[in-house]
């Protein structure tokens, strides 16, 4: 009878109940009512943080209805029921489904503080459902059933009680709700609440551990990000409560054992070449859409050209993001970022026009969800800085871990943490002899390096050398891998690419991690190298460290398609320089590139092969063109790429085809000229 769907993914207070059709089999209908009522009764063993009286009363009434349904099934010929009885059972079926969903919501993991703040709404829902059951029982003609007197009296009794039921908010819930409202009001007015008052509310809700608090935050964040959540007032409440619970988790539960699996937070293989930048980093801060033509203004901030030009034409002479006065209105094209964005779209098949429709959009977190949430995060950030500076080793590790969580997917949180001054303290923790402390510190820095201000602070506090030190000598492999990812984010700024290359240990350490790291470590290192090598003067250090033979070996032996593609991307960057092209050819990698183009299932890998071949031809001339032109099978693959590849790949494939045709034409002309000369000489001698 019930519609099949994932109950765990259902939005709270969303009731996808199904009303049985008129032609439903009465036996099936009654069986479903028995199953539904049993599921509701099972909730009497669950913990209700709020709505205890209303839930208890609803379950009591359904337990009596359950006895009624069972007796109807056992003593009656259900198939002979009149249509009016079937219709009443259908209405009961509908009401009980909604009641079951409501009970599931009230006991849902992580929803306690939200349910408390929705107490009046939830009480109204209980009231409506109980009254709808009472109305149906009033209409139902019990004379058509063969029932025992006891059951009939019980059902009539609950019908009478349901009509007179006075469903209200529990006074204890009301009191706790008012306390939360007072706490939130204090946050909004920039006054840090009394921790004792907060603890009393959390005790009432039985939120007693770090994990309990974390579950509340996870639930609230999921609801905020729900595609179906379009109610502005609800978003405001959810955001406010999320900020409040983050404050509680970081300040009130710092001495709790952090119940988490460290492996869950290791930076996994979601960092791919050219996609390891968070896609949100590609959005214009003004329009929040993909930058198709990124340009940099005098303050160092990057915007889409169309958006910043509209801003300037409106008479604004300040930087939209920093508020600083612009020294000039000159717009400098950010060529490297544009290449990264274009390649990201090619690799992921993302049409630029549809980029803004991607589901997980953290650009909405540039601003806080509410004033109370904003102040709660500011207070928490300041508290964490104090712990990083003056706490015990355990407190410092906990604070670094909290920063790691706060900055994970919220731009405003990153801004507050950076403003509070967490980065210098995190940099100091990188030299810790405690592996967990070091890992949490570098992970926090990774998240903060995604923010433009975070990059600046890291560089200005000489953090680059410390991060490279972790990359080279980190206490755990996970810390080294996260350090590599951090270097990638820093390398997205053109001037920092040079600074990274000037540290002698940086490039060799990344190459070493490619050799020894996990799949995640290899990806992060390849991504970082790609970013660094966008600065041509860094090519020499990479080439002298043996990067080309290593990448060739990976391409020929790896069983990970994404690793092969990433390796080809780095080779394509190296091939742009003469020395890089020479080293690739000297390493006998040309045959490998031809084979990869012909056999790889990855479109991106094929396009990188074409890019490398074209660069080799441009830099080394006929020495390479001759090899390509004499491969009979290659031309067919290039024709395919010229039509099926991306626009850039198509252009490059067509350029290679033209070079190969010219080579054949020139060879034929030379051969004919040689033959004519030889023939003329023969005739002359005669």
C-alpha positions as CSV (number, residue, x, y, z in Angstrom):
1,X,0.0,0.0,0.0
2,X,2.8,2.4,0.8
3,X,4.8,4.1,-2.0
4,X,8.3,2.9,-2.4
5,X,10.9,5.6,-1.8
6,X,14.0,6.2,0.3
7,X,12.7,7.2,3.7
8,X,16.1,8.3,4.9
9,X,16.3,11.0,2.2
10,X,12.8,12.4,2.8
11,X,12.7,16.0,3.7
12,X,11.4,16.6,7.2
13,X,7.6,17.4,7.4
14,X,7.2,16.2,3.8
15,X,4.4,13.6,3.7
16,X,4.4,11.5,0.5
17,X,1.4,9.5,1.8
18,X,-0.6,7.5,-0.7
19,X,-4.4,7.3,-0.6
20,X,-5.6,3.9,-1.8
21,X,-7.7,4.0,-4.9
22,X,-11.4,3.1,-4.8
23,X,-10.8,-0.3,-6.4
24,X,-8.3,-1.4,-3.8
25,X,-8.7,-4.9,-2.4
26,X,-10.2,-4.5,1.1
27,X,-8.1,-7.4,2.4
28,X,-5.0,-5.7,1.3
29,X,-6.2,-2.4,2.8
30,X,-6.8,-3.9,6.2
31,X,-3.5,-5.8,6.2
32,X,-1.7,-2.5,5.4
33,X,-3.6,-0.8,8.2
34,X,-2.4,-3.5,10.6
35,X,1.2,-3.1,9.4
36,X,1.0,0.7,9.6
37,X,-0.4,0.7,13.1
38,X,2.3,-1.8,14.3
39,X,5.0,0.5,12.9
40,X,3.5,3.4,14.8
41,X,3.2,1.4,18.1
42,X,6.9,0.5,17.7
43,X,7.8,4.2,18.3
44,X,6.8,3.9,21.9
45,X,10.2,2.5,22.6
46,X,12.0,5.5,21.0
47,X,13.3,8.6,22.7
48,X,11.3,11.8,22.2
49,X,13.4,14.8,23.1
50,X,10.2,16.9,22.6
51,X,6.5,16.4,21.9
52,X,6.5,13.5,24.5
53,X,2.8,13.9,25.5
54,X,1.5,14.3,22.0
55,X,3.4,11.4,20.7
56,X,2.4,9.2,23.7
57,X,-1.3,10.0,23.2
58,X,-1.2,9.4,19.5
59,X,0.5,6.0,19.9
60,X,-2.0,5.0,22.6
61,X,-4.9,5.7,20.3
62,X,-3.3,3.8,17.4
63,X,-2.7,0.8,19.7
64,X,-6.4,0.5,20.2
65,X,-7.1,0.9,16.5
66,X,-4.6,-1.9,15.9
67,X,-6.7,-4.2,18.0
68,X,-9.8,-3.1,16.0
69,X,-8.1,-3.8,12.7
70,X,-6.9,-7.3,13.8
71,X,-10.4,-8.2,15.0
72,X,-11.9,-7.0,11.7
73,X,-9.4,-9.2,9.8
74,X,-10.0,-12.3,12.0
75,X,-13.8,-12.2,12.4
76,X,-15.2,-10.6,9.3
77,X,-15.7,-11.3,5.6
78,X,-13.8,-8.3,4.4
79,X,-14.5,-8.8,0.8
80,X,-18.2,-8.1,1.5
81,X,-17.6,-4.7,3.1
82,X,-19.7,-1.9,1.8
83,X,-18.0,0.9,-0.2
84,X,-18.5,3.4,2.7
85,X,-16.5,1.2,5.0
86,X,-13.7,0.8,2.4
87,X,-13.6,4.5,2.0
88,X,-13.3,5.1,5.8
89,X,-10.5,2.6,6.0
90,X,-8.8,4.4,3.1
91,X,-9.0,7.7,5.0
92,X,-7.6,6.0,8.1
93,X,-4.8,4.6,6.0
94,X,-3.9,8.1,4.8
95,X,-4.0,9.6,8.3
96,X,-1.9,6.8,9.8
97,X,0.7,7.1,7.1
98,X,1.1,10.8,7.9
99,X,1.2,10.1,11.6
100,X,4.0,7.5,11.1
101,X,6.0,10.1,9.0
102,X,5.5,12.7,11.8
103,X,6.7,10.3,14.5
104,X,9.7,9.5,12.4
105,X,10.5,13.2,12.0
106,X,10.2,13.9,15.7
107,X,12.6,11.1,16.5
108,X,14.9,11.7,13.5
109,X,18.6,11.7,14.3
110,X,20.0,15.2,14.6
111,X,16.6,17.0,14.4
112,X,16.1,17.7,18.1
113,X,16.8,21.4,18.3
114,X,14.9,22.1,15.0
115,X,11.9,20.1,16.2
116,X,12.0,22.1,19.5
117,X,11.9,25.4,17.6
118,X,9.0,24.1,15.5
119,X,7.0,22.9,18.5
120,X,3.8,24.8,17.7
121,X,3.8,23.6,14.1
122,X,4.4,20.0,15.2
123,X,1.7,20.1,17.8
124,X,-0.7,21.4,15.2
125,X,0.2,18.5,13.0
126,X,-0.5,16.0,15.8
127,X,-3.8,17.8,16.5
128,X,-4.9,17.7,12.8
129,X,-4.1,14.0,12.4
130,X,-5.9,13.0,15.6
131,X,-8.9,15.0,14.6
132,X,-8.9,13.5,11.1
133,X,-8.9,10.0,12.7
134,X,-11.8,11.1,15.0
135,X,-13.8,12.4,12.0
136,X,-13.4,9.1,10.1
137,X,-14.4,7.0,13.1
138,X,-17.5,9.2,13.5
139,X,-18.5,8.3,9.9
140,X,-17.6,4.6,10.1
141,X,-20.7,2.4,10.7
142,X,-19.6,-0.2,13.3
143,X,-22.8,-2.2,12.7
144,X,-21.4,-3.7,9.6
145,X,-18.6,-5.4,11.5
146,X,-18.7,-8.4,13.7
147,X,-16.9,-7.0,16.8
148,X,-16.6,-8.0,20.4
149,X,-18.2,-5.5,22.8
150,X,-14.9,-4.6,24.4
151,X,-13.3,-3.6,21.1
152,X,-16.3,-1.7,20.0
153,X,-16.4,0.3,23.3
154,X,-12.7,1.0,23.1
155,X,-12.9,2.3,19.6
156,X,-15.9,4.5,20.4
157,X,-14.0,5.8,23.5
158,X,-10.9,6.8,21.5
159,X,-13.2,8.5,18.9
160,X,-14.8,10.5,21.6
161,X,-11.4,11.3,23.2
162,X,-9.9,12.3,19.8
163,X,-12.8,14.7,19.2
164,X,-12.1,16.4,22.5
165,X,-8.3,16.1,22.5
166,X,-6.5,19.2,23.6
167,X,-3.2,18.9,21.7
168,X,-0.9,21.6,22.9
169,X,2.8,22.4,23.2
170,X,4.3,20.8,26.3
171,X,5.1,23.5,28.9
172,X,8.6,22.2,29.3
173,X,9.1,22.4,25.5
174,X,7.7,25.9,25.5
175,X,10.1,26.9,28.3
176,X,13.2,25.4,26.5
177,X,12.1,27.0,23.2
178,X,12.0,30.4,24.8
179,X,15.5,29.9,26.3
180,X,16.9,29.1,22.8
181,X,15.2,32.2,21.4
182,X,16.9,34.2,24.2
183,X,20.3,32.7,23.4
184,X,19.9,33.4,19.7
185,X,18.8,36.9,20.4
186,X,21.9,37.4,22.5
187,X,24.1,36.2,19.6
188,X,22.3,38.5,17.2
189,X,23.0,41.5,19.5
190,X,26.7,40.5,19.6
191,X,26.6,39.3,23.2
192,X,28.1,35.9,24.0
193,X,25.5,33.9,25.9
194,X,26.0,32.3,29.3
195,X,27.3,28.8,28.8
196,X,25.2,27.5,31.8
197,X,22.0,28.5,30.1
198,X,23.1,26.8,26.9
199,X,24.0,23.6,28.7
200,X,20.6,23.5,30.4
201,X,18.9,23.6,27.0
202,X,21.2,20.9,25.6
203,X,20.6,18.8,28.7
204,X,16.9,19.0,28.1
205,X,17.3,17.8,24.5
206,X,19.8,15.1,25.6
207,X,22.5,16.6,23.4
208,X,25.3,15.5,25.6
209,X,28.3,14.7,23.4
210,X,30.3,16.1,20.6
211,X,28.8,13.5,18.2
212,X,25.2,14.5,19.3
213,X,26.0,18.1,18.4
214,X,27.7,17.1,15.1
215,X,24.6,15.1,14.1
216,X,22.4,18.2,14.7
217,X,24.7,20.3,12.5
218,X,24.7,17.6,9.8
219,X,20.9,17.4,9.8
220,X,20.5,21.2,9.6
221,X,23.1,21.5,6.8
222,X,21.3,18.8,4.8
223,X,18.0,20.6,5.2
224,X,19.5,23.9,4.1
225,X,21.0,22.3,1.0
226,X,17.8,20.5,0.1
227,X,16.7,21.3,-3.4
228,X,13.0,21.4,-2.2
229,X,13.7,24.0,0.5
230,X,12.5,27.3,-0.9
231,X,11.0,28.8,2.2
232,X,13.1,31.8,3.2
233,X,11.9,31.9,6.8
234,X,12.8,28.2,7.2
235,X,16.2,28.7,5.7
236,X,16.8,31.6,8.2
237,X,15.8,29.4,11.1
238,X,17.9,26.4,9.9
239,X,21.0,28.7,9.3
240,X,20.6,30.3,12.7
241,X,20.4,26.9,14.5
242,X,23.3,25.6,12.5
243,X,25.5,28.5,13.6
244,X,24.3,28.0,17.2
245,X,25.1,24.3,17.2
246,X,28.5,24.9,15.7
247,X,29.3,27.2,18.5
248,X,28.1,24.6,21.0
249,X,30.2,21.8,19.4
250,X,33.4,23.9,19.4
251,X,33.1,25.6,22.7
252,X,31.1,23.3,25.0
253,X,32.2,19.9,23.9
254,X,35.9,20.4,23.5
255,X,36.8,18.0,26.3
256,X,34.6,15.3,24.8
257,X,36.2,12.4,23.0
258,X,35.9,13.3,19.4
259,X,34.1,10.3,18.0
260,X,35.1,10.3,14.4
261,X,36.9,8.1,12.0
262,X,40.0,9.9,11.0
263,X,40.1,8.1,7.7
264,X,36.8,9.8,6.8
265,X,38.4,13.2,6.6
266,X,41.6,12.3,4.8
267,X,41.6,14.3,1.6
268,X,40.6,11.6,-0.8
269,X,41.0,11.3,-4.5
270,X,38.4,13.9,-5.4
271,X,41.3,16.2,-6.3
272,X,41.8,15.6,-10.0
273,X,44.0,17.5,-12.4
274,X,42.2,20.7,-13.3
275,X,39.2,19.7,-11.2
276,X,40.9,19.6,-7.9
277,X,40.0,23.3,-7.5
278,X,36.7,23.5,-5.9
279,X,34.3,24.4,-8.8
280,X,33.1,27.3,-6.6
281,X,36.6,28.9,-7.1
282,X,35.6,29.3,-10.7
283,X,32.6,31.6,-10.0
284,X,32.7,35.3,-10.3
285,X,32.2,36.9,-6.8
286,X,29.7,39.4,-8.4
287,X,27.5,37.2,-10.5
288,X,28.3,33.9,-8.8
289,X,28.4,32.2,-12.2
290,X,31.3,30.6,-14.0
291,X,34.0,33.1,-15.2
292,X,34.3,32.7,-18.9
293,X,36.8,35.5,-19.2
294,X,38.5,36.0,-15.8
295,X,40.3,39.3,-15.2
296,X,42.2,40.6,-12.3
297,X,41.8,44.2,-10.8
298,X,44.4,46.2,-9.0
299,X,43.6,44.7,-5.6
300,X,44.5,41.2,-6.8
301,X,40.9,40.0,-6.9
302,X,39.6,38.1,-10.0
303,X,36.2,38.7,-11.6
304,X,34.4,37.8,-14.8
305,X,35.1,40.6,-17.3
306,X,31.4,41.3,-18.1
307,X,30.5,41.6,-14.4
308,X,33.3,43.9,-13.3
309,X,32.8,46.1,-16.4
310,X,29.2,46.6,-15.4
311,X,30.3,47.4,-11.9
312,X,32.8,50.0,-13.1
313,X,30.4,51.5,-15.6
314,X,27.9,52.1,-12.8
315,X,30.4,54.5,-11.2
316,X,31.8,52.1,-8.6
317,X,35.6,52.6,-8.1
318,X,36.1,50.1,-5.2
319,X,36.8,46.4,-5.3
320,X,33.5,44.6,-4.8
321,X,35.0,41.9,-2.6
322,X,37.5,43.8,-0.4
323,X,36.0,47.3,-0.4
324,X,39.4,48.8,-1.2
325,X,39.7,51.7,-3.6
326,X,40.9,50.6,-7.0
327,X,44.3,52.2,-7.9
328,X,43.3,51.9,-11.6
329,X,40.4,50.5,-13.7
330,X,42.8,48.4,-15.8
331,X,41.6,44.7,-16.2
332,X,44.4,42.2,-16.5
333,X,43.4,38.9,-18.2
334,X,44.0,35.9,-15.9
335,X,45.1,33.5,-18.7
336,X,46.1,30.6,-16.4
337,X,42.7,30.6,-14.6
338,X,40.9,30.7,-17.9
339,X,42.8,27.7,-19.2
340,X,42.0,25.8,-16.0
341,X,38.3,26.6,-16.3
342,X,38.1,25.6,-19.9
343,X,39.9,22.3,-19.3
344,X,37.7,21.6,-16.3
345,X,34.6,22.0,-18.5
346,X,36.2,19.7,-21.2
347,X,37.2,17.0,-18.7
348,X,33.8,16.9,-17.1
349,X,31.6,17.5,-20.1
350,X,30.2,20.6,-18.4
351,X,28.6,23.1,-20.8
352,X,29.6,26.6,-19.6
353,X,26.0,27.7,-20.0
354,X,24.8,25.0,-17.6
355,X,27.7,25.3,-15.0
356,X,25.6,27.4,-12.6
357,X,23.0,24.6,-12.3
358,X,25.3,22.2,-10.4
359,X,23.6,21.1,-7.3
360,X,26.0,21.6,-4.5
361,X,26.5,25.4,-4.6
362,X,28.5,26.7,-1.7
363,X,28.6,30.1,-3.3
364,X,25.4,30.7,-1.3
365,X,27.6,30.6,1.8
366,X,29.5,33.7,1.0
367,X,27.1,35.5,3.3
368,X,25.9,34.1,6.7
369,X,22.4,32.6,6.8
370,X,21.4,35.0,9.6
371,X,22.8,37.7,11.9
372,X,22.8,35.3,14.8
373,X,24.7,32.6,12.9
374,X,27.2,35.2,11.8
375,X,28.0,36.3,15.4
376,X,28.0,32.7,16.7
377,X,30.7,31.8,14.1
378,X,32.7,35.0,15.0
379,X,32.6,34.1,18.7
380,X,33.6,30.5,17.9
381,X,36.5,31.6,15.7
382,X,37.9,33.9,18.4
383,X,37.6,31.0,20.9
384,X,39.4,28.6,18.6
385,X,42.3,31.1,18.1
386,X,42.7,31.4,21.9
387,X,42.8,27.6,22.2
388,X,45.4,27.4,19.4
389,X,47.6,29.9,21.1
390,X,47.2,29.0,24.8
391,X,45.6,25.5,25.0
392,X,47.1,22.1,25.8
393,X,48.3,19.9,23.0
394,X,44.9,18.1,23.1
395,X,43.0,21.4,23.0
396,X,45.1,22.6,20.1
397,X,44.4,19.4,18.1
398,X,40.7,19.7,18.9
399,X,40.6,23.3,17.8
400,X,42.5,22.5,14.6
401,X,40.0,19.8,13.9
402,X,37.1,22.1,14.5
403,X,38.6,24.6,12.1
404,X,38.9,21.8,9.6
405,X,35.2,21.1,9.8
406,X,34.1,24.7,9.9
407,X,36.0,25.7,6.8
408,X,35.1,22.6,4.8
409,X,32.2,23.9,2.7
410,X,31.3,27.3,4.0
411,X,32.9,30.5,2.5
412,X,31.7,32.8,5.3
413,X,33.2,30.5,8.0
414,X,36.5,30.6,6.2
415,X,36.4,34.4,6.2
416,X,35.7,34.6,9.9
417,X,38.4,32.1,10.8
418,X,41.0,34.0,8.7
419,X,39.9,37.3,10.2
420,X,40.2,35.9,13.7
421,X,43.8,35.0,13.0
422,X,43.8,31.2,12.9
423,X,46.3,30.7,10.1
424,X,49.5,31.9,11.9
425,X,48.7,29.5,14.8
426,X,47.9,26.6,12.5
427,X,51.3,27.2,10.7
428,X,53.0,26.9,14.1
429,X,51.3,23.5,14.7
430,X,52.8,22.1,11.5
431,X,56.1,21.5,13.4
432,X,54.3,19.5,16.1
433,X,55.7,16.1,17.1
434,X,52.1,14.8,17.4
435,X,50.9,13.3,14.1
436,X,47.2,14.0,14.7
437,X,48.0,17.6,15.5
438,X,50.0,18.1,12.4
439,X,47.4,16.4,10.2
440,X,44.5,18.5,11.6
441,X,46.6,21.7,11.2
442,X,47.5,21.1,7.5
443,X,43.9,20.0,6.8
444,X,42.6,23.2,8.2
445,X,45.1,25.2,6.2
446,X,44.0,23.3,3.0
447,X,40.4,24.5,3.6
448,X,41.4,28.0,4.3
449,X,43.7,28.2,1.3
450,X,40.6,28.0,-0.9
451,X,39.8,31.6,0.2
452,X,41.7,34.4,-1.5
453,X,42.5,36.0,1.8
454,X,43.7,32.7,3.2
455,X,46.2,32.3,0.4
456,X,47.6,35.8,1.1
457,X,47.9,35.2,4.9
458,X,49.7,31.9,4.3
459,X,52.2,33.4,2.0
460,X,52.7,36.6,4.1
461,X,53.5,34.5,7.2
462,X,56.1,32.4,5.4
463,X,53.8,29.4,5.4
464,X,54.9,28.1,2.1
465,X,58.1,26.7,3.5
466,X,56.4,25.1,6.4
467,X,53.8,23.4,4.1
468,X,56.6,22.1,1.9
469,X,58.3,20.8,5.0
470,X,55.2,18.7,5.8
471,X,55.1,17.6,2.2
472,X,58.6,16.3,2.5
473,X,58.8,15.1,6.1
474,X,55.2,14.8,7.3
475,X,54.7,12.4,10.2
476,X,51.9,10.6,8.4
477,X,51.3,9.9,4.7
478,X,47.9,11.6,5.0
479,X,49.5,14.9,6.1
480,X,51.9,14.8,3.1
481,X,49.0,14.2,0.7
482,X,47.0,17.1,2.2
483,X,50.1,19.3,2.0
484,X,50.3,18.5,-1.8
485,X,46.6,19.6,-2.2
486,X,47.3,22.8,-0.3
487,X,50.2,23.6,-2.6
488,X,47.8,23.2,-5.6
489,X,45.4,25.7,-4.2
490,X,48.3,28.2,-3.6
491,X,49.6,27.6,-7.1
492,X,46.3,28.9,-8.6
493,X,47.7,32.4,-8.0
494,X,50.2,33.1,-10.7
495,X,52.7,35.0,-8.5
496,X,52.8,32.2,-6.0
497,X,53.8,29.6,-8.7
498,X,57.2,31.3,-8.9
499,X,57.5,31.3,-5.1
500,X,56.8,27.6,-4.8
501,X,59.3,26.9,-7.6
502,X,62.0,28.8,-5.7
503,X,61.8,26.4,-2.8
504,X,64.3,23.7,-3.8
505,X,62.6,20.9,-2.0
506,X,59.0,21.6,-3.3
507,X,59.1,19.9,-6.8
508,X,61.3,16.9,-5.8
509,X,59.0,16.3,-2.8
510,X,55.9,16.3,-5.0
511,X,57.6,13.9,-7.5
512,X,58.6,11.6,-4.6
513,X,54.9,11.5,-3.4
514,X,53.9,10.5,-6.9
515,X,56.2,7.5,-6.4
516,X,55.2,6.5,-2.9
517,X,51.8,7.9,-2.3
518,X,48.3,6.4,-2.4
519,X,46.0,7.1,-5.4
520,X,44.9,10.2,-3.5
521,X,48.5,11.3,-2.9
522,X,49.4,10.8,-6.6
523,X,46.4,12.8,-7.7
524,X,47.1,15.7,-5.3
525,X,50.8,15.8,-6.3
526,X,50.0,15.7,-10.0
527,X,47.5,18.5,-9.5
528,X,50.0,20.6,-7.6
529,X,52.7,20.0,-10.2
530,X,50.3,21.1,-12.9
531,X,49.7,24.3,-11.1
532,X,53.3,25.0,-10.5
533,X,54.4,24.2,-14.1
534,X,52.0,26.8,-15.4
535,X,55.0,29.1,-14.6
536,X,57.5,28.1,-17.4
537,X,60.7,28.7,-15.3
538,X,59.7,25.9,-13.0
539,X,60.1,23.4,-15.9
540,X,63.8,23.0,-15.4
541,X,63.6,21.8,-11.8
542,X,60.9,19.3,-12.7
543,X,62.8,18.0,-15.7
544,X,66.0,17.6,-13.8
545,X,64.2,15.6,-11.1
546,X,63.3,13.0,-13.6
547,X,59.6,13.7,-14.0
548,X,59.2,12.7,-17.6
549,X,60.4,9.0,-17.2
550,X,58.2,8.8,-14.1
551,X,55.1,10.0,-15.9
552,X,55.8,7.8,-18.9
553,X,56.0,4.8,-16.6
554,X,52.7,5.7,-15.0
555,X,51.0,6.1,-18.3
556,X,52.2,2.8,-19.5
557,X,51.6,0.7,-16.4
558,X,48.9,2.3,-14.3
559,X,45.4,0.7,-14.1
560,X,43.9,4.0,-12.8
561,X,42.5,6.0,-15.8
562,X,42.3,9.2,-13.8
563,X,46.0,8.9,-12.9
564,X,46.9,8.4,-16.5
565,X,44.9,11.4,-17.6
566,X,46.5,13.6,-14.8
567,X,50.0,12.4,-15.9
568,X,49.3,13.4,-19.5
569,X,48.0,16.8,-18.4
570,X,51.4,17.5,-16.6
571,X,53.3,16.2,-19.7
572,X,51.2,18.6,-21.9
573,X,52.3,21.5,-19.7
574,X,55.9,20.5,-19.9
575,X,55.7,20.0,-23.7
576,X,54.9,23.7,-24.1
577,X,58.7,24.5,-23.5
578,X,61.5,23.4,-25.9
579,X,63.4,21.7,-23.1
580,X,60.2,19.8,-22.1
581,X,59.6,18.7,-25.7
582,X,63.2,17.6,-26.1
583,X,63.1,15.5,-22.9
584,X,59.8,13.9,-23.9
585,X,61.2,12.9,-27.3
586,X,64.5,11.8,-25.8
587,X,62.6,9.5,-23.3
588,X,61.0,7.8,-26.3
589,X,57.6,8.8,-25.1
590,X,56.3,9.6,-28.6
591,X,55.4,6.0,-29.3
592,X,53.6,5.8,-26.0
593,X,51.6,8.9,-26.8
594,X,50.5,7.5,-30.2
595,X,49.5,4.2,-28.5
596,X,47.6,6.0,-25.8
597,X,45.7,8.1,-28.3
598,X,44.7,5.0,-30.2
599,X,43.7,2.8,-27.1
600,X,42.6,5.1,-24.3
601,X,38.9,5.1,-23.4
602,X,39.2,8.6,-21.9
603,X,38.4,11.5,-24.2
604,X,40.4,13.8,-21.9
605,X,43.5,11.5,-22.2
606,X,43.2,11.5,-26.0
607,X,43.0,15.3,-26.1
608,X,46.1,15.7,-23.9
609,X,47.9,13.3,-26.3
610,X,47.0,15.5,-29.2
611,X,48.2,18.6,-27.3
612,X,51.5,17.0,-26.5
613,X,52.1,15.9,-30.1
614,X,51.3,19.3,-31.5
615,X,53.7,21.0,-29.0
616,X,56.4,18.5,-29.9
617,X,55.9,19.3,-33.6
618,X,56.0,23.1,-33.0
619,X,59.1,22.9,-30.9
620,X,61.1,20.2,-32.6
621,X,59.8,20.4,-36.2
622,X,60.2,17.6,-38.9
623,X,62.0,15.3,-36.5
624,X,58.6,14.6,-34.8
625,X,56.4,15.3,-37.8
626,X,58.2,12.6,-39.8
627,X,57.4,10.0,-37.1
628,X,53.8,10.9,-37.0
629,X,53.3,11.1,-40.8
630,X,54.8,7.7,-41.3
631,X,52.3,6.1,-38.9
632,X,49.5,4.9,-41.2
633,X,46.9,4.5,-38.5
634,X,47.4,7.8,-36.8
635,X,45.7,10.0,-39.3
636,X,42.4,8.2,-38.9
637,X,42.4,8.8,-35.1
638,X,43.2,12.5,-35.7
639,X,40.3,12.9,-38.1
640,X,38.0,11.4,-35.5
641,X,39.4,13.8,-32.8
642,X,38.9,16.8,-35.2
643,X,35.2,16.2,-35.3
644,X,34.3,14.5,-32.0
645,X,36.8,16.3,-29.6
646,X,36.3,19.6,-27.9
647,X,36.8,22.8,-29.8
648,X,40.5,23.2,-28.7
649,X,41.3,19.5,-29.2
650,X,39.6,19.7,-32.7
651,X,41.8,22.7,-33.7
652,X,44.9,20.9,-32.5
653,X,44.0,17.7,-34.3
654,X,43.4,19.6,-37.6
655,X,46.7,21.4,-37.1
656,X,48.5,18.1,-36.8
657,X,46.8,16.8,-39.9
658,X,47.9,19.8,-41.9
659,X,51.5,19.3,-40.8
660,X,51.4,15.7,-41.8
661,X,49.9,16.5,-45.2
662,X,52.6,19.2,-45.8
663,X,55.3,16.7,-44.9
664,X,54.0,14.1,-47.4
665,X,53.7,16.8,-50.1
666,X,57.2,18.1,-49.4
667,X,58.6,14.6,-49.4
668,X,56.8,13.8,-52.7
669,X,58.1,17.0,-54.3
670,X,61.7,16.3,-53.1
671,X,61.5,12.8,-54.4
672,X,60.2,14.0,-57.8
673,X,62.9,16.6,-58.0
674,X,65.6,14.1,-57.2
675,X,64.2,11.7,-59.9
676,X,64.2,14.5,-62.5
677,X,67.7,15.5,-61.6
678,X,68.9,11.9,-61.9
679,X,67.2,11.4,-65.3
680,X,68.6,14.7,-66.7
681,X,72.1,13.6,-65.6
682,X,71.7,10.3,-67.4
683,X,70.5,11.9,-70.6
684,X,73.4,14.4,-70.5
685,X,75.9,11.6,-70.1
686,X,74.5,9.9,-73.2
